[in-house]
Amino acid sequence: MKRGVVDLRKCRKGDILTSALGAKLRYLRPTYGFEYLEHVVEYLDDSRGTGTRTHDGYVFNNNRNPKTDHDIVPPIQRIRELKLSGLLDTK
């Protein structure tokens, strides 16, 4: 299944995000200095703490595994809008 594209550069501190596996996360900030990837998020559902994501919401730059990675997905309403407008290919 192809995942929709997000742009975490548009997020503000405190924005609530959803992972492809259903976890809720909070956007904290862009990364600084030598931190891994470009954005810092915090899990809200459990004790996994914080993690980083690419600009487009992925857990890893390479070697991605959609079955286990908590990649960020667009909000449901936004997905519906993109599908209706034909801008999101769900194939």
N, C-alpha and C positions, 0 to 999 in steps of 0.2 A: 504494500500500500504506500503510495506516495504521500508524503506529509506536506501540509501547506507551509508557506514561507512566512516567517515573522521577521521583524526588524527591531531588535532590542535597543537600537540607538534612539528609538522613539519613546522608550519607556521612561517613566519618572519614578523616583524613589517611592516605594510603597505600592506600586501597581501589582495586582494579583495576576499570576500567570498559571497556566495549566500545562502539565507535561503530557506527552503522548500516552503515558501509562496511567494517567489520571491523578497524579500528585498535584497538590496546590503549592505554588511557590510565590514568594514575594521578591520583586525586583529591589535590589539594594543600591547598586551603583556601578559605574564603569570600573574596570580594574585599574590599578596603579602600577607603575614601574614594571617589575618582573613577575607579576602575578600571571597565572596561566589563563589563556584566552582573553576575551574582551569585557565580559560582564559578570557581576557577582549576584547570585540569587540565593534565597534562603528557603528551605523546605518548611512548610507550615503543618503538614500532616503527621510528621513523625520526628524522630531524633537524628535525622541525617545531617542536620546543621546547614552549612552553606556549601555552595558549589559555583563553578564558573561555566559560562556558555559563550559560544561564538556570537557574532553579530546576528546571525540568522537562527539562533536558539539551540544549536546542537551542543551535545556534551563533549564531543571530540571533533578535532579538525579532520582526522582520518580514522580508519578502522571503526566505522560506525556500526552499531548493532541495534536495529529498530526493536528487537524483541526485548531488550533489557535497558536501553538508554532512555533517560528521562528528558528527551528533547522537548523544547517548548513548542506548543502548537497554537495557532490563532484561536481567539475566543470563538465560541460556537456561533454567536450572532454574526460575527465577521465572516466565518466560513460560509454561512448561509448566503450572505450578501455576495461574496465572491463567486459562489456556485451559480447563483441566479444571474449574475452579470456575465458569466462565462470566463471570468479571469482566473478561476482556480480549476485546474485539471485534476480530477479525482480518480483518474484511471491508474 
